[in-house]
Amino acid sequence: MIELKEVHSYYGHSHILHGVNLQVKKGQCVALLGRNGAGKTTTIHSIAGLVVPKEGTIQFKDKELVGRTPNHISKAGVGLVPQGRRVFPSLTVKENLLIAERKSISSEKQWTIEEVYQLFPILKEREENMGNELSGGQQQMLAIGRALLLNPDFLLMDEPSEGLAPVIIEQIKNIILDVKKTGLSMLIVEQNIDLACCVADEVIILNKGEVVWQGLPAELLHNDELLKVHLGV
Ligand SMILES: Nc1ncnc2c1ncn2[C@@H]1O[C@H](COP(=O)(O)OP(=O)(O)OP(=O)(O)O)[C@@H](O)[C@H]1O
């Protein structure tokens, strides 16, 4: 589905990603973990075209993404659920979804607002509520719903559990598992190790802009040394 090879990304002169290699296969959910500042968001932004890598390749379904605009990358089938969710606070739930639907281009799988409501029934119940009247978990559902309406083949999620209470994180976990059941391939950046290990088929740890470990969630959870050294647990 997607393969990053030797990706180097910078902010100005700051060299942040030092040759990142990773792969997400079709239908797979991969979690990207690491301490603050490890380069997780920069990796996601490099894929989405919000940061342009200076070296390396990002192959997505046989297309090269490096150098393409975020708009082109989105139309190629890469969806992004951004950090902080960024729903429009003064638009209703339905309006938030309609904006995404209008921007969508036709592809084989055409998500509709009704299908998003089937996945997240609470959004239907609250369709006339403003974005800022939703709970954190509902805003996350709305952010995912918007991304789905753009008909992605591959979904990037940046810290979906950030700032949420444990009970809501549990909801988010179930939401991600529901989205996964639709067959969508996903790369999820997380600080919450339990959430990441529950939803992911594979885990990748980033440290100082490099992949330092890759393996199964169960292997990570049983490796105290790894948890301590790279994740500070
Ligand atoms: N816009 C920017 N300009 C300059 N430096 C940046 C910018 N954004 C991030 N950085 C730096 O790049 C490094 C990697 O940041 P990044 O956000 O990718 O890390 P992260 O692993 O996602 O961490 P966090 O969990 O804190 O978001 C950090 O040292 C950060 O300070």
The ligand as a MOL file (V3000), in Angstrom:
LIG
                    3D

  0  0  0     0  0            999 V3000
M  V30 BEGIN CTAB
M  V30 COUNTS 31 33 0 0 0
M  V30 BEGIN ATOM
M  V30 1 N 7.1630 23.5830 12.4820 0
M  V30 2 C 8.3010 23.1960 13.0690 0
M  V30 3 N 9.4140 23.9610 12.9850 0
M  V30 4 C 10.5720 23.5740 13.5630 0
M  V30 5 N 10.7410 22.4340 14.2710 0
M  V30 6 C 9.6680 21.6470 14.3920 0
M  V30 7 C 8.3920 21.9840 13.8150 0
M  V30 8 N 7.5180 21.0020 14.1170 0
M  V30 9 C 8.2010 20.0840 14.8410 0
M  V30 10 N 9.4840 20.4850 15.0130 0
M  V30 11 C 10.5290 19.7480 15.7300 0
M  V30 12 O 10.6960 18.5140 15.0560 0
M  V30 13 C 10.9590 17.4670 15.9910 0
M  V30 14 C 9.9740 16.3310 15.7300 0
M  V30 15 O 8.6640 16.8150 15.9960 0
M  V30 16 P 7.3560 15.9230 15.7650 0
M  V30 17 O 6.1830 16.7980 16.0340 0
M  V30 18 O 7.4660 15.2310 14.4840 0
M  V30 19 O 7.5300 14.8690 16.9420 0
M  V30 20 P 6.4930 13.8480 17.5310 0
M  V30 21 O 7.1960 12.5530 17.6480 0
M  V30 22 O 5.2270 13.8910 16.7610 0
M  V30 23 O 6.2830 14.4230 18.9850 0
M  V30 24 P 4.9770 14.9060 19.7600 0
M  V30 25 O 4.4200 13.6780 20.3450 0
M  V30 26 O 5.5500 15.8270 20.7860 0
M  V30 27 O 4.0770 15.5830 18.7740 0
M  V30 28 C 10.8540 18.0930 17.3690 0
M  V30 29 O 12.1600 18.3710 17.8200 0
M  V30 30 C 10.0950 19.3660 17.1290 0
M  V30 31 O 10.4750 20.3690 18.0460 0
M  V30 END ATOM
M  V30 BEGIN BOND
M  V30 1 1 1 2
M  V30 2 1 2 3
M  V30 3 2 2 7
M  V30 4 2 3 4
M  V30 5 1 4 5
M  V30 6 2 5 6
M  V30 7 1 6 7
M  V30 8 1 6 10
M  V30 9 1 7 8
M  V30 10 2 8 9
M  V30 11 1 9 10
M  V30 12 1 10 11
M  V30 13 1 11 12
M  V30 14 1 11 30
M  V30 15 1 12 13
M  V30 16 1 13 14
M  V30 17 1 13 28
M  V30 18 1 14 15
M  V30 19 1 15 16
M  V30 20 2 16 17
M  V30 21 1 16 18
M  V30 22 1 16 19
M  V30 23 1 19 20
M  V30 24 2 20 21
M  V30 25 1 20 22
M  V30 26 1 20 23
M  V30 27 1 23 24
M  V30 28 2 24 25
M  V30 29 1 24 26
M  V30 30 1 24 27
M  V30 31 1 28 29
M  V30 32 1 28 30
M  V30 33 1 30 31
M  V30 END BOND
M  V30 END CTAB
M  END
